[in-house]
Amino acid sequence: MKEYKYVAVHTGNLIGARSDNHREIIDKHARQGYRYVGYIPTVMSDYGKIKDMDLIFERDV
C-alpha cells in the first residue's frame, strides 16, 4: 500500500516569478522516505502560467 503526501507550492503572481524552495521540499521529503512522483497545478493565470501547485510524494506503508 502507498501513502501519498501533497505539498502546496506558490510560484508567485508576478511575470517571471518562480519557486525557489522546491528542491529543499523534495530533499526534505526524500529524507523522510518519500519519493517525488509529480505535480498538479492548482491555480493558473488566464494565460496558462502556473501560480500554485501541489508537489506529490509517495512512500510504502
Predicted model as a PDB file, atoms N, CA, C, CB and O in Angstrom, pLDDT in the B-factor column:
MODEL        1                                                                  
ATOM      1  N   MET A   1       0.843  -1.175   0.000  1.00 97.00           N  
ATOM      2  CA  MET A   1       0.000   0.000   0.000  1.00 97.00           C  
ATOM      3  C   MET A   1       0.895   1.249   0.000  1.00 97.00           C  
ATOM      4  CB  MET A   1      -0.963  -0.008   1.226  1.00 97.00           C  
ATOM      5  O   MET A   1       1.991   1.236   0.561  1.00 97.00           O  
ATOM      6  N   LYS A   2       0.424   2.303  -0.624  1.00 97.00           N  
ATOM      7  CA  LYS A   2       1.172   3.557  -0.717  1.00 97.00           C  
ATOM      8  C   LYS A   2       0.503   4.635   0.131  1.00 97.00           C  
ATOM      9  CB  LYS A   2       1.280   4.019  -2.187  1.00 97.00           C  
ATOM     10  O   LYS A   2      -0.719   4.677   0.279  1.00 97.00           O  
ATOM     11  N   GLU A   3       1.341   5.492   0.673  1.00 98.00           N  
ATOM     12  CA  GLU A   3       0.868   6.691   1.357  1.00 98.00           C  
ATOM     13  C   GLU A   3       1.282   7.882   0.500  1.00 98.00           C  
ATOM     14  CB  GLU A   3       1.449   6.798   2.827  1.00 98.00           C  
ATOM     15  O   GLU A   3       2.425   7.959   0.050  1.00 98.00           O  
ATOM     16  N   TYR A   4       0.357   8.808   0.275  1.00 98.00           N  
ATOM     17  CA  TYR A   4       0.645   9.978  -0.546  1.00 98.00           C  
ATOM     18  C   TYR A   4       0.594  11.239   0.296  1.00 98.00           C  
ATOM     19  CB  TYR A   4      -0.341  10.077  -1.715  1.00 98.00           C  
ATOM     20  O   TYR A   4      -0.202  11.352   1.228  1.00 98.00           O  
ATOM     21  N   LYS A   5       1.457  12.184  -0.048  1.00 98.00           N  
ATOM     22  CA  LYS A   5       1.503  13.470   0.634  1.00 98.00           C  
ATOM     23  C   LYS A   5       1.543  14.558  -0.429  1.00 98.00           C  
ATOM     24  CB  LYS A   5       2.737  13.567   1.597  1.00 98.00           C  
ATOM     25  O   LYS A   5       2.254  14.435  -1.426  1.00 98.00           O  
ATOM     26  N   TYR A   6       0.781  15.622  -0.215  1.00 98.00           N  
ATOM     27  CA  TYR A   6       0.691  16.729  -1.158  1.00 98.00           C  
ATOM     28  C   TYR A   6       1.193  17.995  -0.462  1.00 98.00           C  
ATOM     29  CB  TYR A   6      -0.775  16.914  -1.679  1.00 98.00           C  
ATOM     30  O   TYR A   6       0.727  18.339   0.624  1.00 98.00           O  
ATOM     31  N   VAL A   7       2.141  18.681  -1.093  1.00 97.00           N  
ATOM     32  CA  VAL A   7       2.725  19.887  -0.510  1.00 97.00           C  
ATOM     33  C   VAL A   7       2.461  21.054  -1.461  1.00 97.00           C  
ATOM     34  CB  VAL A   7       4.265  19.708  -0.247  1.00 97.00           C  
ATOM     35  O   VAL A   7       2.887  21.035  -2.616  1.00 97.00           O  
ATOM     36  N   ALA A   8       1.758  22.062  -0.966  1.00 95.00           N  
ATOM     37  CA  ALA A   8       1.419  23.233  -1.774  1.00 95.00           C  
ATOM     38  C   ALA A   8       2.649  24.121  -1.960  1.00 95.00           C  
ATOM     39  CB  ALA A   8       0.272  24.034  -1.118  1.00 95.00           C  
ATOM     40  O   ALA A   8       3.382  24.391  -1.009  1.00 95.00           O  
ATOM     41  N   VAL A   9       2.865  24.573  -3.208  1.00 91.00           N  
ATOM     42  CA  VAL A   9       3.963  25.475  -3.535  1.00 91.00           C  
ATOM     43  C   VAL A   9       3.376  26.657  -4.302  1.00 91.00           C  
ATOM     44  CB  VAL A   9       5.080  24.746  -4.371  1.00 91.00           C  
ATOM     45  O   VAL A   9       2.632  26.478  -5.266  1.00 91.00           O  
ATOM     46  N   HIS A  10       3.720  27.859  -3.863  1.00 88.00           N  
ATOM     47  CA  HIS A  10       3.262  29.090  -4.520  1.00 88.00           C  
ATOM     48  C   HIS A  10       4.396  29.596  -5.405  1.00 88.00           C  
ATOM     49  CB  HIS A  10       2.830  30.185  -3.468  1.00 88.00           C  
ATOM     50  O   HIS A  10       5.513  29.796  -4.928  1.00 88.00           O  
ATOM     51  N   THR A  11       4.116  29.803  -6.688  1.00 83.00           N  
ATOM     52  CA  THR A  11       5.156  30.267  -7.603  1.00 83.00           C  
ATOM     53  C   THR A  11       5.123  31.768  -7.803  1.00 83.00           C  
ATOM     54  CB  THR A  11       5.019  29.580  -8.934  1.00 83.00           C  
ATOM     55  O   THR A  11       6.065  32.321  -8.373  1.00 83.00           O  
ATOM     56  N   GLY A  12       4.093  32.444  -7.364  1.00 72.00           N  
ATOM     57  CA  GLY A  12       4.047  33.898  -7.431  1.00 72.00           C  
ATOM     58  C   GLY A  12       3.071  34.423  -8.463  1.00 72.00           C  
ATOM     59  O   GLY A  12       2.597  33.696  -9.336  1.00 72.00           O  
ATOM     60  N   ASN A  13       2.786  35.704  -8.335  1.00 65.00           N  
ATOM     61  CA  ASN A  13       1.834  36.356  -9.228  1.00 65.00           C  
ATOM     62  C   ASN A  13       2.505  37.253 -10.255  1.00 65.00           C  
ATOM     63  CB  ASN A  13       0.855  37.160  -8.427  1.00 65.00           C  
ATOM     64  O   ASN A  13       1.852  37.697 -11.200  1.00 65.00           O  
ATOM     65  N   LEU A  14       3.777  37.525 -10.094  1.00 59.00           N  
ATOM     66  CA  LEU A  14       4.464  38.448 -10.988  1.00 59.00           C  
ATOM     67  C   LEU A  14       4.989  37.731 -12.220  1.00 59.00           C  
ATOM     68  CB  LEU A  14       5.606  39.141 -10.260  1.00 59.00           C  
ATOM     69  O   LEU A  14       5.207  36.520 -12.200  1.00 59.00           O  
ATOM     70  N   ILE A  15       5.188  38.479 -13.281  1.00 61.00           N  
ATOM     71  CA  ILE A  15       5.761  37.909 -14.505  1.00 61.00           C  
ATOM     72  C   ILE A  15       7.161  37.407 -14.195  1.00 61.00           C  
ATOM     73  CB  ILE A  15       5.790  38.959 -15.667  1.00 61.00           C  
ATOM     74  O   ILE A  15       7.984  38.142 -13.647  1.00 61.00           O  
ATOM     75  N   GLY A  16       7.429  36.166 -14.542  1.00 60.00           N  
ATOM     76  CA  GLY A  16       8.748  35.587 -14.301  1.00 60.00           C  
ATOM     77  C   GLY A  16       8.943  35.065 -12.888  1.00 60.00           C  
ATOM     78  O   GLY A  16      10.022  34.568 -12.566  1.00 60.00           O  
ATOM     79  N   ALA A  17       7.919  35.164 -12.026  1.00 58.00           N  
ATOM     80  CA  ALA A  17       8.047  34.659 -10.662  1.00 58.00           C  
ATOM     81  C   ALA A  17       8.217  33.152 -10.698  1.00 58.00           C  
ATOM     82  CB  ALA A  17       6.821  35.049  -9.806  1.00 58.00           C  
ATOM     83  O   ALA A  17       7.705  32.477 -11.590  1.00 58.00           O  
ATOM     84  N   ARG A  18       8.937  32.635  -9.721  1.00 64.00           N  
ATOM     85  CA  ARG A  18       9.164  31.196  -9.681  1.00 64.00           C  
ATOM     86  C   ARG A  18       9.353  30.736  -8.254  1.00 64.00           C  
ATOM     87  CB  ARG A  18      10.376  30.811 -10.528  1.00 64.00           C  
ATOM     88  O   ARG A  18       9.559  31.544  -7.348  1.00 64.00           O  
ATOM     89  N   SER A  19       9.283  29.442  -8.062  1.00 64.00           N  
ATOM     90  CA  SER A  19       9.515  28.848  -6.755  1.00 64.00           C  
ATOM     91  C   SER A  19      11.005  28.603  -6.588  1.00 64.00           C  
ATOM     92  CB  SER A  19       8.712  27.531  -6.585  1.00 64.00           C  
ATOM     93  O   SER A  19      11.657  28.064  -7.483  1.00 64.00           O  
ATOM     94  N   ASP A  20      11.540  28.998  -5.445  1.00 68.00           N  
ATOM     95  CA  ASP A  20      12.947  28.748  -5.150  1.00 68.00           C  
ATOM     96  C   ASP A  20      13.123  27.627  -4.134  1.00 68.00           C  
ATOM     97  CB  ASP A  20      13.608  30.016  -4.637  1.00 68.00           C  
ATOM     98  O   ASP A  20      14.244  27.175  -3.903  1.00 68.00           O  
ATOM     99  N   ASN A  21      12.040  27.175  -3.528  1.00 80.00           N  
ATOM    100  CA  ASN A  21      12.187  26.210  -2.447  1.00 80.00           C  
ATOM    101  C   ASN A  21      11.793  24.788  -2.826  1.00 80.00           C  
ATOM    102  CB  ASN A  21      11.375  26.646  -1.283  1.00 80.00           C  
ATOM    103  O   ASN A  21      11.750  23.923  -1.951  1.00 80.00           O  
ATOM    104  N   HIS A  22      11.506  24.515  -4.085  1.00 85.00           N  
ATOM    105  CA  HIS A  22      11.051  23.177  -4.461  1.00 85.00           C  
ATOM    106  C   HIS A  22      12.121  22.116  -4.210  1.00 85.00           C  
ATOM    107  CB  HIS A  22      10.642  23.158  -5.927  1.00 85.00           C  
ATOM    108  O   HIS A  22      11.797  20.994  -3.824  1.00 85.00           O  
ATOM    109  N   ARG A  23      13.382  22.457  -4.424  1.00 89.00           N  
ATOM    110  CA  ARG A  23      14.448  21.470  -4.191  1.00 89.00           C  
ATOM    111  C   ARG A  23      14.568  21.101  -2.720  1.00 89.00           C  
ATOM    112  CB  ARG A  23      15.786  22.006  -4.693  1.00 89.00           C  
ATOM    113  O   ARG A  23      14.759  19.935  -2.375  1.00 89.00           O  
ATOM    114  N   GLU A  24      14.454  22.102  -1.859  1.00 92.00           N  
ATOM    115  CA  GLU A  24      14.515  21.821  -0.418  1.00 92.00           C  
ATOM    116  C   GLU A  24      13.337  20.954   0.024  1.00 92.00           C  
ATOM    117  CB  GLU A  24      14.531  23.136   0.385  1.00 92.00           C  
ATOM    118  O   GLU A  24      13.490  20.059   0.855  1.00 92.00           O  
ATOM    119  N   ILE A  25      12.162  21.228  -0.541  1.00 93.00           N  
ATOM    120  CA  ILE A  25      10.970  20.435  -0.201  1.00 93.00           C  
ATOM    121  C   ILE A  25      11.168  18.986  -0.633  1.00 93.00           C  
ATOM    122  CB  ILE A  25       9.699  21.029  -0.872  1.00 93.00           C  
ATOM    123  O   ILE A  25      10.860  18.069   0.128  1.00 93.00           O  
ATOM    124  N   ILE A  26      11.677  18.768  -1.840  1.00 94.00           N  
ATOM    125  CA  ILE A  26      11.890  17.407  -2.342  1.00 94.00           C  
ATOM    126  C   ILE A  26      12.948  16.697  -1.509  1.00 94.00           C  
ATOM    127  CB  ILE A  26      12.308  17.430  -3.828  1.00 94.00           C  
ATOM    128  O   ILE A  26      12.761  15.537  -1.140  1.00 94.00           O  
ATOM    129  N   ASP A  27      14.062  17.372  -1.204  1.00 95.00           N  
ATOM    130  CA  ASP A  27      15.122  16.762  -0.383  1.00 95.00           C  
ATOM    131  C   ASP A  27      14.615  16.409   1.008  1.00 95.00           C  
ATOM    132  CB  ASP A  27      16.325  17.708  -0.270  1.00 95.00           C  
ATOM    133  O   ASP A  27      14.925  15.336   1.527  1.00 95.00           O  
ATOM    134  N   LYS A  28      13.838  17.300   1.617  1.00 97.00           N  
ATOM    135  CA  LYS A  28      13.295  17.058   2.961  1.00 97.00           C  
ATOM    136  C   LYS A  28      12.435  15.802   2.979  1.00 97.00           C  
ATOM    137  CB  LYS A  28      12.471  18.268   3.438  1.00 97.00           C  
ATOM    138  O   LYS A  28      12.564  14.967   3.874  1.00 97.00           O  
ATOM    139  N   HIS A  29      11.557  15.670   1.989  1.00 97.00           N  
ATOM    140  CA  HIS A  29      10.662  14.518   1.963  1.00 97.00           C  
ATOM    141  C   HIS A  29      11.401  13.231   1.593  1.00 97.00           C  
ATOM    142  CB  HIS A  29       9.524  14.762   0.981  1.00 97.00           C  
ATOM    143  O   HIS A  29      11.022  12.150   2.043  1.00 97.00           O  
ATOM    144  N   ALA A  30      12.444  13.338   0.784  1.00 97.00           N  
ATOM    145  CA  ALA A  30      13.266  12.155   0.466  1.00 97.00           C  
ATOM    146  C   ALA A  30      13.907  11.612   1.745  1.00 97.00           C  
ATOM    147  CB  ALA A  30      14.368  12.506  -0.589  1.00 97.00           C  
ATOM    148  O   ALA A  30      13.969  10.398   1.939  1.00 97.00           O  
ATOM    149  N   ARG A  31      14.380  12.497   2.609  1.00 98.00           N  
ATOM    150  CA  ARG A  31      14.973  12.057   3.883  1.00 98.00           C  
ATOM    151  C   ARG A  31      13.947  11.361   4.770  1.00 98.00           C  
ATOM    152  CB  ARG A  31      15.575  13.253   4.631  1.00 98.00           C  
ATOM    153  O   ARG A  31      14.313  10.550   5.620  1.00 98.00           O  
ATOM    154  N   GLN A  32      12.670  11.671   4.581  1.00 97.00           N  
ATOM    155  CA  GLN A  32      11.592  11.052   5.357  1.00 97.00           C  
ATOM    156  C   GLN A  32      11.074   9.771   4.701  1.00 97.00           C  
ATOM    157  CB  GLN A  32      10.443  12.040   5.535  1.00 97.00           C  
ATOM    158  O   GLN A  32      10.110   9.172   5.179  1.00 97.00           O  
ATOM    159  N   GLY A  33      11.716   9.352   3.605  1.00 98.00           N  
ATOM    160  CA  GLY A  33      11.328   8.110   2.953  1.00 98.00           C  
ATOM    161  C   GLY A  33      10.341   8.264   1.810  1.00 98.00           C  
ATOM    162  O   GLY A  33       9.878   7.267   1.257  1.00 98.00           O  
ATOM    163  N   TYR A  34      10.011   9.497   1.447  1.00 98.00           N  
ATOM    164  CA  TYR A  34       9.090   9.745   0.342  1.00 98.00           C  
ATOM    165  C   TYR A  34       9.845   9.826  -0.979  1.00 98.00           C  
ATOM    166  CB  TYR A  34       8.297  11.037   0.581  1.00 98.00           C  
ATOM    167  O   TYR A  34      11.035  10.139  -1.018  1.00 98.00           O  
ATOM    168  N   ARG A  35       9.139   9.543  -2.036  1.00 98.00           N  
ATOM    169  CA  ARG A  35       9.656   9.669  -3.400  1.00 98.00           C  
ATOM    170  C   ARG A  35       8.801  10.688  -4.125  1.00 98.00           C  
ATOM    171  CB  ARG A  35       9.655   8.293  -4.153  1.00 98.00           C  
ATOM    172  O   ARG A  35       7.573  10.621  -4.066  1.00 98.00           O  
ATOM    173  N   TYR A  36       9.439  11.641  -4.818  1.00 97.00           N  
ATOM    174  CA  TYR A  36       8.705  12.634  -5.600  1.00 97.00           C  
ATOM    175  C   TYR A  36       8.124  11.934  -6.824  1.00 97.00           C  
ATOM    176  CB  TYR A  36       9.630  13.835  -6.017  1.00 97.00           C  
ATOM    177  O   TYR A  36       8.835  11.227  -7.537  1.00 97.00           O  
ATOM    178  N   VAL A  37       6.819  12.137  -7.066  1.00 98.00           N  
ATOM    179  CA  VAL A  37       6.188  11.464  -8.203  1.00 98.00           C  
ATOM    180  C   VAL A  37       5.572  12.418  -9.218  1.00 98.00           C  
ATOM    181  CB  VAL A  37       5.133  10.531  -7.708  1.00 98.00           C  
ATOM    182  O   VAL A  37       5.190  11.983 -10.305  1.00 98.00           O  
ATOM    183  N   GLY A  38       5.463  13.706  -8.896  1.00 97.00           N  
ATOM    184  CA  GLY A  38       4.920  14.648  -9.864  1.00 97.00           C  
ATOM    185  C   GLY A  38       4.274  15.841  -9.208  1.00 97.00           C  
ATOM    186  O   GLY A  38       4.417  16.070  -8.007  1.00 97.00           O  
ATOM    187  N   TYR A  39       3.553  16.605 -10.025  1.00 96.00           N  
ATOM    188  CA  TYR A  39       2.870  17.788  -9.505  1.00 96.00           C  
ATOM    189  C   TYR A  39       1.530  17.971 -10.206  1.00 96.00           C  
ATOM    190  CB  TYR A  39       3.746  19.046  -9.682  1.00 96.00           C  
ATOM    191  O   TYR A  39       1.300  17.466 -11.305  1.00 96.00           O  
ATOM    192  N   ILE A  40       0.654  18.714  -9.529  1.00 97.00           N  
ATOM    193  CA  ILE A  40      -0.650  19.055 -10.081  1.00 97.00           C  
ATOM    194  C   ILE A  40      -0.813  20.566  -9.958  1.00 97.00           C  
ATOM    195  CB  ILE A  40      -1.813  18.285  -9.344  1.00 97.00           C  
ATOM    196  O   ILE A  40      -0.767  21.091  -8.845  1.00 97.00           O  
ATOM    197  N   PRO A  41      -1.003  21.284 -11.069  1.00 95.00           N  
ATOM    198  CA  PRO A  41      -1.298  22.710 -10.968  1.00 95.00           C  
ATOM    199  C   PRO A  41      -2.641  22.906 -10.264  1.00 95.00           C  
ATOM    200  CB  PRO A  41      -1.312  23.373 -12.373  1.00 95.00           C  
ATOM    201  O   PRO A  41      -3.621  22.241 -10.600  1.00 95.00           O  
ATOM    202  N   THR A  42      -2.686  23.809  -9.297  1.00 95.00           N  
ATOM    203  CA  THR A  42      -3.934  24.058  -8.573  1.00 95.00           C  
ATOM    204  C   THR A  42      -4.505  25.429  -8.867  1.00 95.00           C  
ATOM    205  CB  THR A  42      -3.713  23.912  -7.088  1.00 95.00           C  
ATOM    206  O   THR A  42      -5.712  25.632  -8.733  1.00 95.00           O  
ATOM    207  N   VAL A  43      -3.659  26.386  -9.268  1.00 93.00           N  
ATOM    208  CA  VAL A  43      -4.110  27.724  -9.674  1.00 93.00           C  
ATOM    209  C   VAL A  43      -3.287  28.142 -10.886  1.00 93.00           C  
ATOM    210  CB  VAL A  43      -3.965  28.771  -8.499  1.00 93.00           C  
ATOM    211  O   VAL A  43      -2.058  28.084 -10.872  1.00 93.00           O  
ATOM    212  N   MET A  44      -3.992  28.565 -11.940  1.00 92.00           N  
ATOM    213  CA  MET A  44      -3.312  29.021 -13.152  1.00 92.00           C  
ATOM    214  C   MET A  44      -3.853  30.390 -13.532  1.00 92.00           C  
ATOM    215  CB  MET A  44      -3.499  28.007 -14.322  1.00 92.00           C  
ATOM    216  O   MET A  44      -5.003  30.719 -13.242  1.00 92.00           O  
ATOM    217  N   SER A  45      -3.003  31.189 -14.189  1.00 88.00           N  
ATOM    218  CA  SER A  45      -3.442  32.503 -14.666  1.00 88.00           C  
ATOM    219  C   SER A  45      -4.299  32.329 -15.918  1.00 88.00           C  
ATOM    220  CB  SER A  45      -2.220  33.426 -14.961  1.00 88.00           C  
ATOM    221  O   SER A  45      -4.426  31.227 -16.453  1.00 88.00           O  
ATOM    222  N   ASP A  46      -4.877  33.425 -16.368  1.00 91.00           N  
ATOM    223  CA  ASP A  46      -5.673  33.404 -17.593  1.00 91.00           C  
ATOM    224  C   ASP A  46      -4.832  33.034 -18.813  1.00 91.00           C  
ATOM    225  CB  ASP A  46      -6.332  34.758 -17.811  1.00 91.00           C  
ATOM    226  O   ASP A  46      -5.367  32.605 -19.835  1.00 91.00           O  
ATOM    227  N   TYR A  47      -3.524  33.200 -18.703  1.00 88.00           N  
ATOM    228  CA  TYR A  47      -2.624  32.921 -19.818  1.00 88.00           C  
ATOM    229  C   TYR A  47      -1.926  31.571 -19.687  1.00 88.00           C  
ATOM    230  CB  TYR A  47      -1.591  34.015 -19.927  1.00 88.00           C  
ATOM    231  O   TYR A  47      -1.036  31.257 -20.476  1.00 88.00           O  
ATOM    232  N   GLY A  48      -2.319  30.773 -18.703  1.00 89.00           N  
ATOM    233  CA  GLY A  48      -1.780  29.431 -18.553  1.00 89.00           C  
ATOM    234  C   GLY A  48      -0.564  29.307 -17.659  1.00 89.00           C  
ATOM    235  O   GLY A  48      -0.005  28.216 -17.546  1.00 89.00           O  
ATOM    236  N   LYS A  49      -0.125  30.401 -17.008  1.00 87.00           N  
ATOM    237  CA  LYS A  49       1.014  30.335 -16.094  1.00 87.00           C  
ATOM    238  C   LYS A  49       0.577  29.673 -14.794  1.00 87.00           C  
ATOM    239  CB  LYS A  49       1.594  31.752 -15.821  1.00 87.00           C  
ATOM    240  O   LYS A  49      -0.460  30.025 -14.232  1.00 87.00           O  
ATOM    241  N   ILE A  50       1.359  28.726 -14.321  1.00 88.00           N  
ATOM    242  CA  ILE A  50       1.056  28.062 -13.057  1.00 88.00           C  
ATOM    243  C   ILE A  50       1.413  29.010 -11.917  1.00 88.00           C  
ATOM    244  CB  ILE A  50       1.830  26.710 -12.926  1.00 88.00           C  
ATOM    245  O   ILE A  50       2.554  29.458 -11.808  1.00 88.00           O  
ATOM    246  N   LYS A  51       0.428  29.313 -11.067  1.00 89.00           N  
ATOM    247  CA  LYS A  51       0.648  30.183  -9.908  1.00 89.00           C  
ATOM    248  C   LYS A  51       0.851  29.375  -8.635  1.00 89.00           C  
ATOM    249  CB  LYS A  51      -0.526  31.140  -9.732  1.00 89.00           C  
ATOM    250  O   LYS A  51       1.656  29.745  -7.781  1.00 89.00           O  
ATOM    251  N   ASP A  52       0.126  28.281  -8.510  1.00 91.00           N  
ATOM    252  CA  ASP A  52       0.227  27.392  -7.356  1.00 91.00           C  
ATOM    253  C   ASP A  52       0.162  25.955  -7.852  1.00 91.00           C  
ATOM    254  CB  ASP A  52      -0.902  27.679  -6.314  1.00 91.00           C  
ATOM    255  O   ASP A  52      -0.487  25.648  -8.852  1.00 91.00           O  
ATOM    256  N   MET A  53       0.854  25.081  -7.122  1.00 93.00           N  
ATOM    257  CA  MET A  53       0.818  23.660  -7.469  1.00 93.00           C  
ATOM    258  C   MET A  53       1.016  22.821  -6.224  1.00 93.00           C  
ATOM    259  CB  MET A  53       1.891  23.321  -8.522  1.00 93.00           C  
ATOM    260  O   MET A  53       1.527  23.297  -5.210  1.00 93.00           O  
ATOM    261  N   ASP A  54       0.608  21.576  -6.313  1.00 96.00           N  
ATOM    262  CA  ASP A  54       0.881  20.595  -5.268  1.00 96.00           C  
ATOM    263  C   ASP A  54       1.975  19.668  -5.764  1.00 96.00           C  
ATOM    264  CB  ASP A  54      -0.404  19.794  -4.884  1.00 96.00           C  
ATOM    265  O   ASP A  54       1.849  19.066  -6.830  1.00 96.00           O  
ATOM    266  N   LEU A  55       3.061  19.552  -4.985  1.00 96.00           N  
ATOM    267  CA  LEU A  55       4.061  18.525  -5.250  1.00 96.00           C  
ATOM    268  C   LEU A  55       3.544  17.240  -4.618  1.00 96.00           C  
ATOM    269  CB  LEU A  55       5.485  18.924  -4.684  1.00 96.00           C  
ATOM    270  O   LEU A  55       3.018  17.264  -3.506  1.00 96.00           O  
ATOM    271  N   ILE A  56       3.690  16.120  -5.318  1.00 98.00           N  
ATOM    272  CA  ILE A  56       3.137  14.847  -4.850  1.00 98.00           C  
ATOM    273  C   ILE A  56       4.281  13.916  -4.491  1.00 98.00           C  
ATOM    274  CB  ILE A  56       2.217  14.199  -5.926  1.00 98.00           C  
ATOM    275  O   ILE A  56       5.226  13.739  -5.260  1.00 98.00           O  
ATOM    276  N   PHE A  57       4.176  13.321  -3.301  1.00 98.00           N  
ATOM    277  CA  PHE A  57       5.175  12.374  -2.804  1.00 98.00           C  
ATOM    278  C   PHE A  57       4.481  11.084  -2.409  1.00 98.00           C  
ATOM    279  CB  PHE A  57       5.963  12.964  -1.602  1.00 98.00           C  
ATOM    280  O   PHE A  57       3.306  11.094  -2.043  1.00 98.00           O  
ATOM    281  N   GLU A  58       5.203   9.972  -2.481  1.00 98.00           N  
ATOM    282  CA  GLU A  58       4.641   8.694  -2.049  1.00 98.00           C  
ATOM    283  C   GLU A  58       5.686   7.900  -1.313  1.00 98.00           C  
ATOM    284  CB  GLU A  58       4.107   7.893  -3.240  1.00 98.00           C  
ATOM    285  O   GLU A  58       6.885   8.099  -1.504  1.00 98.00           O  
ATOM    286  N   ARG A  59       5.224   6.992  -0.463  1.00 98.00           N  
ATOM    287  CA  ARG A  59       6.099   6.033   0.202  1.00 98.00           C  
ATOM    288  C   ARG A  59       5.290   4.795   0.543  1.00 98.00           C  
ATOM    289  CB  ARG A  59       6.744   6.645   1.478  1.00 98.00           C  
ATOM    290  O   ARG A  59       4.067   4.847   0.673  1.00 98.00           O  
ATOM    291  N   ASP A  60       5.985   3.700   0.682  1.00 97.00           N  
ATOM    292  CA  ASP A  60       5.328   2.456   1.066  1.00 97.00           C  
ATOM    293  C   ASP A  60       5.027   2.476   2.557  1.00 97.00           C  
ATOM    294  CB  ASP A  60       6.203   1.236   0.703  1.00 97.00           C  
ATOM    295  O   ASP A  60       5.827   2.949   3.364  1.00 97.00           O  
ATOM    296  N   VAL A  61       3.863   1.954   2.903  1.00 94.00           N  
ATOM    297  CA  VAL A  61       3.488   1.849   4.312  1.00 94.00           C  
ATOM    298  C   VAL A  61       3.223   0.421   4.691  1.00 94.00           C  
ATOM    299  CB  VAL A  61       2.268   2.696   4.612  1.00 94.00           C  
ATOM    300  O   VAL A  61       2.893   0.139   5.843  1.00 94.00           O  
TER     301      VAL A  61                                                      
ENDMDL                                                                          
END                                                                             
